[in-house]
Amino acid sequence: MPKTKTAEKSARSSARKAQRNKAVKSGVKSKVTRAEKLVAAKKGEDAAVAVTEAISSLDKAAKRKVIHANTAARKKSRLMKKLNASNKK
């Protein structure tokens, strides 16, 4: 339990931020998963649109410091690699 007023306020603020971050992370994961499924199913145009949306959400999450910038870059790279591989075949 927080002992001081500032510690109490900090705990409330931290809880709000954690809730917001959880929602953002969940949305990012959903978009990335959707994109990966479409790429695996080889739905060309739909997959490209889904990958673009996923990349956008990853960039926004990294900009807001919800996820680390390198994590976003790694996930974007892997998504594009999968998309390009599915387009070649």
TILUMMI-207389 format. One record per residue: residue in three letters; chain; x, y, z of N, C-alpha, C in turn. Coordinates in steps of 0.1 Angstrom, whole numbers. Layout:
R    r  c    nc1    nc2    nc3   cac1   cac2   cac3    cc1    cc2    cc3
R  ALA  A      X      Y      Z      X      Y      Z      X      Y      Z
...
END
This chain:
R    r  c    nc1    nc2    nc3   cac1   cac2   cac3    cc1    cc2    cc3
R  MET  A      8    -12      0      0      0      0      9     13      0
R  PRO  A      5     22     -8     13     35     -8     11     42      5
R  LYS  A     22     49      9     21     56     22     19     71     21
R  THR  A     23     77     10     21     91      8     11     94     -2
R  LYS  A      7    107     -3     -3    111    -13      3    110    -27
R  THR  A     15    113    -28     21    112    -42     22     98    -46
R  ALA  A     25     89    -37     26     75    -40     12     69    -44
R  GLU  A      2     74    -37    -12     70    -41    -16     75    -55
R  LYS  A    -12     87    -58    -15     93    -71     -7     85    -82
R  SER  A      5     82    -79     13     75    -88      8     61    -91
R  ALA  A      2     55    -81     -4     41    -82    -16     42    -91
R  ARG  A    -24     53    -89    -36     54    -97    -32     57   -112
R  SER  A    -23     66   -114    -18     69   -127    -12     57   -134
R  SER  A     -4     49   -127      2     37   -132     -9     27   -136
R  ALA  A    -20     26   -129    -31     17   -132    -38     21   -144
R  ARG  A    -40     34   -146    -46     39   -158    -38     37   -170
R  LYS  A    -25     39   -169    -16     37   -180    -15     22   -184
R  ALA  A    -15     14   -174    -14     -1   -177    -26     -5   -184
R  GLN  A    -38      0   -180    -50     -4   -187    -50      1   -202
R  ARG  A    -46     13   -204    -45     18   -217    -35     10   -226
R  ASN  A    -23      7   -220    -13      0   -227    -18    -14   -231
R  LYS  A    -25    -20   -221    -31    -34   -224    -40    -34   -236
R  ALA  A    -48    -24   -237    -58    -23   -248    -50    -21   -261
R  VAL  A    -40    -12   -261    -32    -10   -273    -25    -23   -278
R  LYS  A    -18    -29   -268    -11    -42   -271    -20    -52   -277
R  SER  A    -32    -53   -271    -42    -63   -276    -46    -60   -290
R  GLY  A    -48    -48   -293    -52    -44   -307    -41    -47   -317
R  VAL  A    -28    -44   -313    -17    -47   -321    -16    -62   -324
R  LYS  A    -17    -70   -313    -16    -84   -315    -27    -90   -324
R  SER  A    -39    -84   -323    -50    -89   -332    -47    -86   -346
R  LYS  A    -42    -74   -349    -40    -70   -363    -28    -78   -369
R  VAL  A    -18    -81   -361     -7    -89   -365    -11   -103   -368
R  THR  A    -19   -109   -359    -24   -122   -361    -33   -123   -374
R  ARG  A    -41   -113   -375    -50   -113   -387    -42   -113   -400
R  ALA  A    -31   -104   -400    -23   -103   -412    -15   -116   -414
R  GLU  A    -10   -123   -404     -3   -135   -406    -12   -146   -411
R  LYS  A    -25   -147   -407    -34   -157   -412    -37   -154   -426
R  LEU  A    -39   -142   -430    -42   -139   -444    -30   -142   -453
R  VAL  A    -18   -139   -448     -6   -142   -456     -4   -157   -458
R  ALA  A     -7   -165   -447     -6   -179   -448    -16   -185   -457
R  ALA  A    -28   -179   -458    -39   -183   -467    -36   -179   -481
R  LYS  A    -26   -171   -483    -22   -166   -497    -34   -157   -503
R  LYS  A    -39   -149   -495    -49   -139   -500    -42   -126   -503
R  GLY  A    -37   -125   -515    -28   -114   -519    -31   -100   -515
R  GLU  A    -42    -95   -521    -46    -81   -518    -50    -79   -504
R  ASP  A    -59    -88   -499    -63    -87   -485    -51    -88   -475
R  ALA  A    -42    -96   -478    -30    -98   -469    -22    -85   -469
R  ALA  A    -20    -79   -481    -12    -67   -482    -19    -56   -474
R  VAL  A    -32    -54   -475    -39    -44   -467    -38    -47   -452
R  ALA  A    -39    -59   -448    -38    -63   -434    -24    -61   -429
R  VAL  A    -14    -64   -437      0    -61   -432      2    -46   -431
R  THR  A     -3    -38   -440     -2    -24   -438     -8    -19   -426
R  GLU  A    -20    -24   -422    -27    -20   -410    -19    -24   -398
R  ALA  A    -14    -36   -398     -6    -41   -387      7    -33   -385
R  ILE  A     13    -30   -396     26    -21   -395     22     -8   -389
R  SER  A     11     -2   -393      7     11   -388      5     10   -373
R  SER  A     -2      0   -369     -5     -1   -355      7     -4   -346
R  LEU  A     17    -11   -352     29    -14   -345     37      0   -344
R  ASP  A     37      8   -354     44     21   -354     38     30   -343
R  LYS  A     25     30   -343     18     39   -333     21     34   -319
R  ALA  A     21     21   -317     24     16   -303     38     19   -299
R  ALA  A     47     18   -309     61     21   -306     63     36   -303
R  LYS  A     55     44   -310     56     59   -309     51     63   -295
R  ARG  A     41     56   -290     36     59   -277     43     51   -266
R  LYS  A     54     44   -269     62     37   -260     55     26   -253
R  VAL  A     44     20   -259     37      9   -254     46     -4   -256
R  ILE  A     52     -4   -268     61    -15   -270     75     -9   -274
R  HIS  A     85    -16   -273     99    -11   -276    100     -9   -291
R  ALA  A    107      1   -296    109      4   -310    115     -8   -317
R  ASN  A    125    -14   -311    131    -26   -318    122    -38   -319
R  THR  A    113    -39   -310    103    -50   -310     93    -47   -322
R  ALA  A     89    -35   -324     80    -31   -335     88    -34   -348
R  ALA  A    100    -30   -349    108    -31   -361    110    -46   -364
R  ARG  A    112    -55   -354    114    -69   -356    101    -75   -362
R  LYS  A     90    -72   -355     77    -77   -360     73    -73   -374
R  LYS  A     76    -60   -377     73    -55   -390     82    -62   -401
R  SER  A     94    -64   -397    104    -71   -407     99    -85   -409
R  ARG  A     95    -92   -399     90   -106   -400     78   -107   -408
R  LEU  A     69    -97   -406     56    -97   -414     59    -95   -429
R  MET  A     67    -85   -432     71    -82   -446     78    -94   -452
R  LYS  A     86   -101   -445     93   -113   -450     83   -123   -454
R  LYS  A     73   -126   -445     63   -136   -448     55   -132   -460
R  LEU  A     51   -119   -461     43   -114   -472     51   -115   -485
R  ASN  A     63   -111   -485     71   -112   -498     73   -127   -502
R  ALA  A     75   -136   -492     77   -150   -495     64   -156   -501
R  SER  A     53   -152   -496     40   -157   -501     37   -152   -515
R  ASN  A     42   -140   -518     39   -134   -532     48   -140   -542
R  LYS  A     60   -145   -538     69   -151   -548     64   -164   -553
R  LYS  A     58   -172   -545     53   -185   -548     41   -185   -557
END
